[in-house]
Amino acid sequence: MVEIIKDVKIKKLKVIPDERGRLMEILRNDDDLFVQFGQVYITVVYPEVVKAWHYHKKQCDNIVVLTGMARIVLYDNRENSTTYKIVNEFFMGIHNPILLHIPTNVFHGFENIYNEEVMVLNIPSEVYNYDNPDELRIDPFNNEIPVKWNAKIGG
């Protein structure tokens, strides 16, 4: 088994059903993985598409796949980390409802492994700064990270 990257945290999400439907709590301010609130947004990934690679210097991400299934991959880029150069992958979505906490300076990306669009919810710790984004990107297919994406389209 691959070691989990230092400071990455996983929360198994609990679905609470009743006669009216169901409820699923995602993130609470009393969770041990909660840092602070920046904003909430949803991104959609089409079939055969990958959104990768990027990392943040200030922002932590809290990601949940709401519809479909996605392969979320992390790469520890922190030279002083005990898990430097470790890769983790998580298969998340309707068949595995988890929240994934991604710390700063860890590359991450995800690809749709479903036959329809995948909807991903992110609750980052910081507000997005349009003038000076806290986002460092590299090409998903041409880089030093030892990961091969199945998707054909990336960015």
Residue pairs with C-beta under 8 A, 6 or more apart in sequence:
2 86
2 87
2 88
3 83
3 86
4 10
4 83
4 88
5 74
5 76
5 81
5 83
5 86
5 88
5 103
5 106
6 76
6 78
6 81
6 82
6 83
6 103
7 103
7 106
8 74
8 88
8 100
8 101
8 102
8 103
8 106
9 32
9 33
9 100
9 101
10 90
10 98
10 99
10 100
10 101
11 27
11 31
11 33
11 98
11 99
11 101
12 97
12 98
13 24
13 25
13 26
13 64
13 97
13 98
13 99
14 24
14 25
15 22
15 23
15 24
15 97
16 22
16 23
16 24
16 25
24 97
26 62
26 64
26 99
26 121
26 123
27 33
27 34
27 62
27 99
27 123
28 34
29 37
33 62
33 99
33 101
34 62
35 60
35 125
36 125
36 126
37 123
37 125
38 59
38 123
38 124
38 125
38 126
38 127
38 128
39 123
39 124
39 126
39 127
39 128
40 121
40 122
40 123
41 121
41 122
41 124
41 128
42 66
42 119
42 120
42 121
42 122
43 51
43 119
43 120
43 122
44 117
44 118
44 119
44 120
45 51
45 70
45 110
45 111
45 112
45 117
45 118
45 120
46 112
46 117
46 153
47 112
47 114
47 115
47 116
47 117
48 112
48 151
48 152
48 153
49 111
49 112
49 151
49 152
49 153
49 154
50 109
50 110
50 111
50 112
50 140
50 149
50 151
50 153
50 154
50 155
51 109
51 110
51 111
51 140
51 154
51 155
52 73
52 107
52 108
52 109
52 110
52 111
52 140
52 149
52 154
53 75
53 107
53 108
53 109
53 137
53 138
53 139
53 140
53 143
53 145
54 107
54 108
54 109
54 135
54 136
54 137
54 138
55 77
55 104
55 105
55 106
55 107
55 108
55 135
55 136
56 104
56 105
56 124
56 126
56 134
56 135
56 136
57 104
57 105
57 134
57 136
58 104
58 125
58 126
58 134
59 104
59 124
59 125
59 126
59 134
60 101
60 102
60 103
60 104
60 124
60 125
61 100
61 101
61 102
61 108
61 122
61 123
61 124
61 125
62 99
62 100
62 101
62 102
62 122
62 123
62 124
62 125
63 72
63 92
63 99
63 100
63 102
63 110
63 120
63 121
63 122
64 92
64 97
64 98
64 99
64 100
64 120
64 121
65 72
65 92
65 93
65 94
65 97
65 118
65 119
65 120
65 121
66 93
66 119
66 120
66 121
67 93
67 94
67 116
67 117
67 118
67 119
68 93
68 94
68 112
68 113
68 114
68 116
68 117
68 118
68 119
69 91
69 92
69 93
69 94
69 95
69 96
69 112
69 113
69 114
69 118
70 91
70 92
70 93
70 110
70 111
70 112
70 113
70 114
70 118
70 120
71 89
71 90
71 91
71 110
71 111
71 113
71 150
72 89
72 90
72 91
72 92
72 100
72 108
72 109
72 110
73 87
73 88
73 89
73 90
73 108
73 109
73 110
73 111
73 147
74 87
74 88
74 89
74 90
74 102
74 106
74 107
74 108
75 85
75 86
75 87
75 106
75 107
75 108
75 145
75 147
76 83
76 84
76 85
76 86
76 87
76 106
76 107
77 84
77 105
77 106
77 107
78 84
78 105
78 106
87 145
87 146
87 147
89 147
90 96
90 98
90 100
91 113
92 98
92 100
93 114
93 118
102 108
107 138
107 145
109 140
109 149
110 120
111 149
111 150
111 151
112 118
112 151
113 150
126 134
138 145
139 154
140 149
140 154
140 155
141 149
141 154
